[in-house]
Amino acid sequence: MGYESTLYIGELYGPEPEYRDDPSKPHDDGSGYAYLRDSDGNPVTTNRVLRYLSSFARIEMCKLGYDSAILKLVDDSRRSMPDYEVPYIFGTDGNTRIKEDCYGSRLIPVRLEALLRAVYLDLEREHYRRLYWLKALIEGVLAHYDGNDRCDLVALHYGH
């Protein structure tokens, strides 16, 4: 068996520039820091871009197993994803941007069509009950989108 996995499913938006924080200027509400500014007063970027996942579903997959097709898809996507692209979700406080999982790995987007193919492969190997929930969810979502509307439908993998 593998480590715990959660999949956040939704639409990926962006890209938007990522700005450097100025640790000497915290927000009054404790939600983060003001942006570092250059001599002209413009925010300083990190040379990375952010992509926000507007999540409409979260599914706890628990332990998928290191040999699962889903985790292989996530690993393959991790290797092919550009370093400058940083997907994120908001934490439950609504302010905190979560860009990494509990192990310090970036949240990796996988397209729903590819994820569904991986689910079918995993179901051929074992009849894990959570795979049926995931299969039904993805099939239901994809039934309401077609063509280009599907291009930003992804799942982000969060390991914990």
matplotlib code that plots the C-alpha trace (Angstrom):
import matplotlib.pyplot as plt

x = [0.0, 1.0, 0.7, -2.6, -3.9, -6.6, -7.7, -9.1, -11.2, -12.2, -11.3, -7.8, -7.5, -4.6, -1.8, -1.1, 2.3, 3.6, 4.9, 7.5, 6.3, 7.9, 8.3, 8.8, 5.2, 2.7, -1.1, -3.0, -5.2, -2.2, -3.2, 0.3, 2.5, 2.4, 4.3, 7.9, 8.2, 10.9, 12.2, 9.4, 6.8, 5.9, 5.5, 8.6, 7.8, 9.3, 9.5, 6.8, 3.2, 0.3, -2.7, -5.7, -7.9, -11.5, -12.4, -15.9, -15.1, -12.6, -12.3, -10.2, -8.5, -6.7, -4.0, -3.9, -0.7, 2.6, 1.9, -1.4, -2.0, -3.2, 0.0, 2.0, 0.0, 0.7, 4.5, 4.6, 2.8, 5.2, 8.2, 6.6, 5.2, 7.3, 9.0, 7.7, 4.1, 2.6, -1.0, -2.6, -5.8, -7.0, -7.0, -10.1, -9.5, -10.1, -6.8, -3.9, -2.6, -1.6, 1.0, 2.6, 1.3, 2.5, 5.6, 6.7, 5.7, 4.0, 0.3, 0.3, -2.7, -3.8, -6.5, -9.7, -9.8, -6.3, -7.3, -10.4, -8.2, -6.0, -9.0, -10.1, -6.7, -6.7, -10.2, -9.0, -6.3, -8.4, -12.0, -11.1, -14.4, -13.1, -12.2, -15.9, -16.7, -14.0, -15.1, -18.7, -17.6, -15.4, -17.8, -20.6, -18.4, -17.2, -20.8, -21.6, -18.5, -17.3, -14.4, -12.5, -14.6, -12.8, -9.2, -9.0, -10.8, -8.2, -7.5, -4.8, -3.0, -2.4, -0.3, -0.5]
y = [0.0, 3.6, 6.8, 8.7, 10.6, 13.2, 14.4, 17.9, 18.0, 21.2, 23.8, 25.2, 29.0, 31.3, 31.7, 34.7, 36.0, 34.9, 37.8, 37.8, 38.4, 41.1, 39.4, 42.8, 43.8, 41.3, 41.8, 42.9, 39.9, 37.5, 36.1, 36.7, 39.5, 42.5, 42.1, 43.1, 46.2, 47.4, 51.0, 52.0, 50.6, 47.6, 44.1, 41.9, 38.6, 35.1, 34.2, 31.5, 31.5, 30.5, 28.4, 28.4, 25.3, 26.2, 22.9, 21.5, 18.1, 16.5, 12.7, 10.9, 8.0, 6.8, 4.4, 3.8, 1.6, 2.6, 0.5, 2.1, 3.6, 6.8, 7.4, 6.5, 9.1, 11.7, 10.9, 11.1, 14.4, 15.7, 14.9, 16.7, 19.8, 22.9, 24.1, 27.7, 26.6, 26.3, 25.1, 25.9, 25.6, 27.7, 26.3, 26.1, 29.6, 31.0, 32.9, 30.5, 29.4, 25.7, 25.0, 21.8, 18.7, 17.4, 16.0, 19.2, 18.0, 20.4, 19.8, 18.1, 18.5, 15.6, 15.9, 14.2, 12.0, 10.6, 10.1, 8.1, 5.8, 5.3, 4.5, 1.8, 0.2, 0.2, -1.3, -4.2, -5.0, -4.6, -3.6, -0.9, 0.8, 4.3, 3.8, 3.4, 6.7, 8.4, 6.7, 7.9, 11.4, 11.8, 10.2, 12.5, 15.6, 14.7, 14.1, 17.8, 19.2, 18.7, 19.7, 22.7, 23.1, 20.0, 21.3, 22.9, 20.1, 18.5, 16.7, 17.9, 15.2, 16.0, 13.5, 13.2]
z = [0.0, -0.5, 1.4, 1.8, -1.3, -1.8, -5.2, -5.6, -8.8, -10.6, -13.2, -13.4, -14.0, -14.8, -15.3, -13.1, -12.0, -8.6, -6.5, -3.8, -0.3, 1.9, 5.4, 7.0, 6.1, 7.4, 6.8, 9.9, 9.8, 9.7, 6.3, 4.8, 3.7, 1.4, -1.9, -2.1, -4.3, -6.6, -6.7, -9.0, -6.6, -8.8, -7.3, -7.7, -9.4, -8.7, -12.4, -11.7, -12.7, -10.4, -11.6, -9.3, -9.0, -8.5, -6.8, -6.9, -5.4, -3.1, -2.8, -0.2, -1.9, 1.3, 0.3, -3.5, -3.5, -5.0, -8.1, -8.9, -12.4, -10.8, -8.9, -12.0, -13.9, -11.2, -11.3, -15.1, -15.0, -12.3, -14.6, -17.6, -15.7, -16.2, -13.0, -13.4, -13.2, -9.7, -9.2, -5.9, -3.9, -1.0, 2.5, 4.6, 5.9, 2.4, 2.4, 2.5, -0.8, -0.7, -3.3, -1.8, -0.1, 3.3, 1.8, 0.1, -3.4, -5.8, -6.4, -9.8, -12.2, -14.3, -16.9, -16.0, -19.2, -18.4, -14.8, -15.8, -18.0, -15.0, -12.8, -15.4, -15.2, -11.4, -11.4, -13.6, -11.0, -7.8, -6.8, -4.4, -3.3, -3.6, -7.2, -8.0, -6.4, -8.3, -11.6, -11.1, -10.2, -13.3, -15.7, -14.3, -14.7, -18.2, -19.4, -19.0, -20.7, -24.3, -26.5, -25.4, -22.3, -20.9, -21.3, -17.9, -16.0, -13.8, -10.5, -8.2, -6.2, -2.5, -0.6, 3.2]

ax = plt.figure().add_subplot(projection="3d")
ax.plot(x, y, z, "-o")
ax.set_aspect("equal")
plt.show()
